[in-house]
Amino acid sequence: MTSQTPMSLLAPQEKQMHVAQKGQLRYMRFGLNGGWQGALSLRFPTRPVFPYQRAFEYLSASLKRSPHRFLSLGVGTGTALATIQRLYPQTLLYGVDIVGEVIETAIQHFQAPDHSACQYYQCDAIQFVEQTQLRFDFIFVDVYLEDRIHPIIIQSSFLDALERILNNKGTVIFNLIAKTPPVYPYTLFLKYSQTLFRSRIWLPVGMPFIEGNLLCVLSKDANPFQFHSDYLRNIRSRANFYYNWFDQLECKLWMHRLQILNS
């Protein structure tokens, strides 16, 4: 497979991308003072660096059905794509990022799947969702402007477009920056999502009581996950994932904080 540009592009941000390394941690950022776009542990490359990435791994491994097609909106360092590739080797992978250099850097420096294993599109993620004729079983939305989420991804029009490209019983996970309990505009986002999806899950993965990363799951399946108490042992048997005692504690914390929202 090769990179494609199937639609008109929006101009990427005019900031130079940097790849740097501190000790055993390699990271990507835009601009000298920009926030981290992603990172890779050189010592334990299969262990995601950030909590939201580990929580995504946890939820992905707990899916009741293996996805046939997975779409990552926003490639970053390719951690989500690499996670799905290890968990579900037969899944067809698709990645969308507006900056072509991000895609190539993720492959060369952060162990993202290469072009033979993933279909990459250099284009605007929102345009892609609106125009693609492909259908997906599992989607990860990780679309940011600087250090904030793109405001369009929580609007009703984007939810309509996502619902259109999701297969029956398909699931989408958003990486958001928000407070718990949710406040405006996320309250409107969640209220509208109720009209399109059968199940919704709110999983804070940052520090309690402050605005931070959280994963919001929307699914056409009433019960998309099958959680295991021995999740870490189960995932290690399926793929070469490193984990330690902290990860075991972290998983228990997520199960305590996970909120299944009323239908």
Disulfide bonds with the S-S distance in Angstrom:
none
